[in-house]
Amino acid sequence: MCTPPLHRSTGVAIPATEAKQLIRGLPFQRWSRHRGAIAPRNPRRDNVVTHLALVESALLKEVGE
């Protein structure tokens, strides 16, 4: 979740970020990102560090566009 909501510099909406949620009166933008069939979650390899790397990669790719 992000506040204030993020958007691309082009003004084009970022997919799967349309939902908003109020937390303590602040509007947060909800993001939905999941591992796909190409790179499914591996409980022997994946942990909070690898998940945060996935989040960082999505932010750089999608907000940076």
N, CA, C and O atoms as CSV, one atom per row, in Angstrom:
chain,resi,resn,atom,element,x,y,z
A,1,MET,N,N,0.833,-1.176,0.000
A,1,MET,CA,C,0.000,0.000,0.000
A,1,MET,C,C,0.881,1.242,0.000
A,1,MET,O,O,1.950,1.264,0.609
A,2,CYS,N,N,0.419,2.261,-0.684
A,2,CYS,CA,C,1.180,3.505,-0.804
A,2,CYS,C,C,0.300,4.708,-0.498
A,2,CYS,O,O,-0.881,4.733,-0.846
A,3,THR,N,N,0.874,5.682,0.142
A,3,THR,CA,C,0.227,6.976,0.292
A,3,THR,C,C,1.300,8.040,0.196
A,3,THR,O,O,2.313,7.915,0.886
A,4,PRO,N,N,1.154,9.051,-0.590
A,4,PRO,CA,C,0.052,9.255,-1.531
A,4,PRO,C,C,0.107,8.237,-2.660
A,4,PRO,O,O,1.141,7.607,-2.884
A,5,PRO,N,N,-1.010,8.075,-3.375
A,5,PRO,CA,C,-1.048,7.113,-4.475
A,5,PRO,C,C,0.025,7.411,-5.519
A,5,PRO,O,O,0.312,8.570,-5.817
A,6,LEU,N,N,0.613,6.347,-6.070
A,6,LEU,CA,C,1.635,6.472,-7.112
A,6,LEU,C,C,0.982,6.427,-8.477
A,6,LEU,O,O,-0.090,5.848,-8.652
A,7,HIS,N,N,1.640,7.046,-9.440
A,7,HIS,CA,C,1.168,7.011,-10.818
A,7,HIS,C,C,2.356,7.165,-11.754
A,7,HIS,O,O,3.431,7.605,-11.344
A,8,ARG,N,N,2.157,6.807,-12.988
A,8,ARG,CA,C,3.203,6.944,-13.989
A,8,ARG,C,C,3.310,8.402,-14.415
A,8,ARG,O,O,2.329,9.145,-14.371
A,9,SER,N,N,4.489,8.798,-14.822
A,9,SER,CA,C,4.685,10.179,-15.264
A,9,SER,C,C,3.872,10.487,-16.513
A,9,SER,O,O,3.592,11.651,-16.799
A,10,THR,N,N,3.487,9.447,-17.265
A,10,THR,CA,C,2.673,9.625,-18.470
A,10,THR,C,C,1.200,9.846,-18.133
A,10,THR,O,O,0.415,10.238,-18.996
A,11,GLY,N,N,0.826,9.593,-16.874
A,11,GLY,CA,C,-0.571,9.723,-16.474
A,11,GLY,C,C,-1.373,8.454,-16.670
A,11,GLY,O,O,-2.522,8.377,-16.236
A,12,VAL,N,N,-0.787,7.455,-17.319
A,12,VAL,CA,C,-1.469,6.178,-17.531
A,12,VAL,C,C,-1.552,5.444,-16.199
A,12,VAL,O,O,-0.578,5.394,-15.448
A,13,ALA,N,N,-2.714,4.879,-15.915
A,13,ALA,CA,C,-2.918,4.168,-14.645
A,13,ALA,C,C,-2.024,2.928,-14.569
A,13,ALA,O,O,-1.746,2.280,-15.578
A,14,ILE,N,N,-1.587,2.617,-13.359
A,14,ILE,CA,C,-0.814,1.403,-13.107
A,14,ILE,C,C,-1.830,0.285,-12.863
A,14,ILE,O,O,-2.695,0.433,-12.000
A,15,PRO,N,N,-1.751,-0.821,-13.591
A,15,PRO,CA,C,-2.721,-1.906,-13.418
A,15,PRO,C,C,-2.755,-2.454,-11.985
A,15,PRO,O,O,-1.738,-2.504,-11.293
A,16,ALA,N,N,-3.938,-2.855,-11.574
A,16,ALA,CA,C,-4.173,-3.500,-10.266
A,16,ALA,C,C,-3.807,-2.591,-9.087
A,16,ALA,O,O,-3.325,-3.063,-8.058
A,17,THR,N,N,-4.042,-1.282,-9.249
A,17,THR,CA,C,-3.822,-0.333,-8.155
A,17,THR,C,C,-5.055,0.549,-7.940
A,17,THR,O,O,-4.976,1.584,-7.278
A,18,GLU,N,N,-6.184,0.136,-8.499
A,18,GLU,CA,C,-7.382,0.968,-8.462
A,18,GLU,C,C,-8.028,1.028,-7.076
A,18,GLU,O,O,-8.688,2.012,-6.744
A,19,ALA,N,N,-7.844,-0.007,-6.276
A,19,ALA,CA,C,-8.505,-0.056,-4.962
A,19,ALA,C,C,-7.824,0.904,-3.993
A,19,ALA,O,O,-6.598,1.006,-3.950
A,20,LYS,N,N,-8.633,1.591,-3.233
A,20,LYS,CA,C,-8.138,2.511,-2.209
A,20,LYS,C,C,-8.682,2.062,-0.853
A,20,LYS,O,O,-9.754,1.462,-0.775
A,21,GLN,N,N,-7.943,2.355,0.205
A,21,GLN,CA,C,-8.366,1.982,1.551
A,21,GLN,C,C,-7.932,3.071,2.515
A,21,GLN,O,O,-6.795,3.541,2.471
A,22,LEU,N,N,-8.856,3.468,3.392
A,22,LEU,CA,C,-8.527,4.454,4.414
A,22,LEU,C,C,-7.927,3.763,5.628
A,22,LEU,O,O,-8.475,2.781,6.129
A,23,ILE,N,N,-6.806,4.278,6.093
A,23,ILE,CA,C,-6.171,3.789,7.311
A,23,ILE,C,C,-5.886,5.011,8.168
A,23,ILE,O,O,-5.097,5.880,7.797
A,24,ARG,N,N,-6.532,5.060,9.302
A,24,ARG,CA,C,-6.406,6.215,10.202
A,24,ARG,C,C,-6.647,7.529,9.467
A,24,ARG,O,O,-5.962,8.526,9.697
A,25,GLY,N,N,-7.631,7.503,8.585
A,25,GLY,CA,C,-8.024,8.699,7.862
A,25,GLY,C,C,-7.191,9.040,6.642
A,25,GLY,O,O,-7.486,10.022,5.961
A,26,LEU,N,N,-6.154,8.259,6.341
A,26,LEU,CA,C,-5.311,8.516,5.172
A,26,LEU,C,C,-5.669,7.556,4.043
A,26,LEU,O,O,-5.861,6.364,4.286
A,27,PRO,N,N,-5.760,8.057,2.811
A,27,PRO,CA,C,-6.074,7.165,1.686
A,27,PRO,C,C,-4.817,6.420,1.216
A,27,PRO,O,O,-3.815,7.039,0.859
A,28,PHE,N,N,-4.884,5.122,1.223
A,28,PHE,CA,C,-3.783,4.286,0.740
A,28,PHE,C,C,-4.202,3.613,-0.558
A,28,PHE,O,O,-5.345,3.179,-0.706
A,29,GLN,N,N,-3.277,3.532,-1.484
A,29,GLN,CA,C,-3.474,2.857,-2.758
A,29,GLN,C,C,-3.047,1.402,-2.576
A,29,GLN,O,O,-1.916,1.120,-2.178
A,30,ARG,N,N,-3.967,0.485,-2.872
A,30,ARG,CA,C,-3.638,-0.934,-2.738
A,30,ARG,C,C,-3.027,-1.458,-4.033
A,30,ARG,O,O,-3.473,-1.115,-5.128
A,31,TRP,N,N,-2.015,-2.283,-3.895
A,31,TRP,CA,C,-1.342,-2.914,-5.023
A,31,TRP,C,C,-1.561,-4.410,-4.947
A,31,TRP,O,O,-1.569,-4.983,-3.857
A,32,SER,N,N,-1.740,-5.048,-6.093
A,32,SER,CA,C,-1.884,-6.495,-6.141
A,32,SER,C,C,-0.836,-7.052,-7.094
A,32,SER,O,O,-0.924,-6.873,-8.309
A,33,ARG,N,N,0.147,-7.724,-6.534
A,33,ARG,CA,C,1.193,-8.349,-7.334
A,33,ARG,C,C,1.407,-9.770,-6.821
A,33,ARG,O,O,1.502,-9.994,-5.614
A,34,HIS,N,N,1.481,-10.715,-7.733
A,34,HIS,CA,C,1.637,-12.113,-7.349
A,34,HIS,C,C,2.684,-12.763,-8.238
A,34,HIS,O,O,2.885,-12.358,-9.383
A,35,ARG,N,N,3.334,-13.754,-7.705
A,35,ARG,CA,C,4.241,-14.544,-8.532
A,35,ARG,C,C,3.399,-15.358,-9.501
A,35,ARG,O,O,2.304,-15.808,-9.160
A,36,GLY,N,N,3.908,-15.543,-10.695
A,36,GLY,CA,C,3.166,-16.270,-11.713
A,36,GLY,C,C,3.665,-17.686,-11.888
A,36,GLY,O,O,4.518,-18.162,-11.140
A,37,ALA,N,N,3.124,-18.344,-12.881
A,37,ALA,CA,C,3.478,-19.735,-13.162
A,37,ALA,C,C,4.944,-19.870,-13.582
A,37,ALA,O,O,5.557,-20.916,-13.367
A,38,ILE,N,N,5.502,-18.825,-14.174
A,38,ILE,CA,C,6.898,-18.880,-14.620
A,38,ILE,C,C,7.852,-18.899,-13.420
A,38,ILE,O,O,8.877,-19.581,-13.449
A,39,ALA,N,N,7.513,-18.154,-12.372
A,39,ALA,CA,C,8.370,-18.080,-11.181
A,39,ALA,C,C,7.526,-18.206,-9.916
A,39,ALA,O,O,7.396,-17.243,-9.160
A,40,PRO,N,N,6.951,-19.387,-9.681
A,40,PRO,CA,C,6.110,-19.556,-8.495
A,40,PRO,C,C,6.926,-19.452,-7.205
A,40,PRO,O,O,8.148,-19.605,-7.210
A,41,ARG,N,N,6.234,-19.192,-6.121
A,41,ARG,CA,C,6.888,-19.103,-4.821
A,41,ARG,C,C,7.470,-20.466,-4.448
A,41,ARG,O,O,6.813,-21.499,-4.576
A,42,ASN,N,N,8.701,-20.440,-3.993
A,42,ASN,CA,C,9.376,-21.656,-3.558
A,42,ASN,C,C,9.668,-21.496,-2.069
A,42,ASN,O,O,10.547,-20.715,-1.705
A,43,PRO,N,N,8.955,-22.216,-1.193
A,43,PRO,CA,C,9.139,-22.025,0.244
A,43,PRO,C,C,10.551,-22.348,0.740
A,43,PRO,O,O,10.938,-21.897,1.818
A,44,ARG,N,N,11.316,-23.110,-0.016
A,44,ARG,CA,C,12.701,-23.400,0.384
A,44,ARG,C,C,13.655,-22.262,0.042
A,44,ARG,O,O,14.723,-22.134,0.642
A,45,ARG,N,N,13.263,-21.437,-0.926
A,45,ARG,CA,C,14.128,-20.361,-1.387
A,45,ARG,C,C,13.591,-18.974,-1.021
A,45,ARG,O,O,14.359,-18.076,-0.677
A,46,ASP,N,N,12.276,-18.811,-1.097
A,46,ASP,CA,C,11.687,-17.484,-0.931
A,46,ASP,C,C,11.395,-17.153,0.535
A,46,ASP,O,O,11.040,-18.013,1.341
A,47,ASN,N,N,11.561,-15.875,0.834
A,47,ASN,CA,C,11.322,-15.368,2.182
A,47,ASN,C,C,10.959,-13.889,2.070
A,47,ASN,O,O,10.713,-13.398,0.968
A,48,VAL,N,N,10.921,-13.186,3.172
A,48,VAL,CA,C,10.537,-11.778,3.133
A,48,VAL,C,C,11.530,-10.958,2.297
A,48,VAL,O,O,11.125,-9.993,1.650
A,49,VAL,N,N,12.795,-11.315,2.297
A,49,VAL,CA,C,13.797,-10.582,1.520
A,49,VAL,C,C,13.534,-10.751,0.021
A,49,VAL,O,O,13.569,-9.769,-0.720
A,50,THR,N,N,13.273,-11.967,-0.431
A,50,THR,CA,C,13.029,-12.179,-1.858
A,50,THR,C,C,11.699,-11.552,-2.271
A,50,THR,O,O,11.553,-11.094,-3.405
A,51,HIS,N,N,10.725,-11.531,-1.352
A,51,HIS,CA,C,9.443,-10.894,-1.677
A,51,HIS,C,C,9.606,-9.375,-1.804
A,51,HIS,O,O,9.033,-8.760,-2.703
A,52,LEU,N,N,10.381,-8.780,-0.908
A,52,LEU,CA,C,10.615,-7.335,-0.998
A,52,LEU,C,C,11.394,-6.980,-2.258
A,52,LEU,O,O,11.211,-5.895,-2.809
A,53,ALA,N,N,12.259,-7.877,-2.723
A,53,ALA,CA,C,12.951,-7.659,-3.992
A,53,ALA,C,C,11.948,-7.655,-5.148
A,53,ALA,O,O,12.081,-6.873,-6.089
A,54,LEU,N,N,10.952,-8.525,-5.071
A,54,LEU,CA,C,9.889,-8.562,-6.080
A,54,LEU,C,C,9.101,-7.243,-6.058
A,54,LEU,O,O,8.781,-6.691,-7.111
A,55,VAL,N,N,8.796,-6.752,-4.873
A,55,VAL,CA,C,8.078,-5.481,-4.717
A,55,VAL,C,C,8.910,-4.335,-5.304
A,55,VAL,O,O,8.395,-3.512,-6.061
A,56,GLU,N,N,10.190,-4.289,-4.951
A,56,GLU,CA,C,11.058,-3.232,-5.460
A,56,GLU,C,C,11.136,-3.266,-6.985
A,56,GLU,O,O,11.091,-2.224,-7.638
A,57,SER,N,N,11.251,-4.448,-7.539
A,57,SER,CA,C,11.311,-4.596,-8.989
A,57,SER,C,C,10.034,-4.082,-9.646
A,57,SER,O,O,10.097,-3.387,-10.660
A,58,ALA,N,N,8.873,-4.420,-9.077
A,58,ALA,CA,C,7.597,-3.955,-9.626
A,58,ALA,C,C,7.487,-2.436,-9.555
A,58,ALA,O,O,7.030,-1.802,-10.505
A,59,LEU,N,N,7.904,-1.852,-8.436
A,59,LEU,CA,C,7.842,-0.395,-8.299
A,59,LEU,C,C,8.751,0.288,-9.329
A,59,LEU,O,O,8.340,1.248,-9.981
A,60,LEU,N,N,9.964,-0.200,-9.472
A,60,LEU,CA,C,10.881,0.406,-10.436
A,60,LEU,C,C,10.364,0.286,-11.858
A,60,LEU,O,O,10.448,1.232,-12.641
A,61,LYS,N,N,9.836,-0.870,-12.184
A,61,LYS,CA,C,9.341,-1.098,-13.541
A,61,LYS,C,C,8.080,-0.301,-13.811
A,61,LYS,O,O,7.986,0.369,-14.840
A,62,GLU,N,N,7.110,-0.357,-12.912
A,62,GLU,CA,C,5.799,0.194,-13.197
A,62,GLU,C,C,5.682,1.684,-12.923
A,62,GLU,O,O,4.989,2.387,-13.659
A,63,VAL,N,N,6.329,2.177,-11.901
A,63,VAL,CA,C,6.257,3.611,-11.607
A,63,VAL,C,C,7.256,4.354,-12.488
A,63,VAL,O,O,7.040,5.509,-12.854
A,64,GLY,N,N,8.335,3.686,-12.816
A,64,GLY,CA,C,9.353,4.301,-13.646
A,64,GLY,C,C,8.969,4.459,-15.100
A,64,GLY,O,O,9.655,5.153,-15.851
A,65,GLU,N,N,7.869,3.819,-15.514
A,65,GLU,CA,C,7.450,3.910,-16.919
A,65,GLU,C,C,6.871,5.273,-17.229
A,65,GLU,O,O,6.467,5.529,-18.363
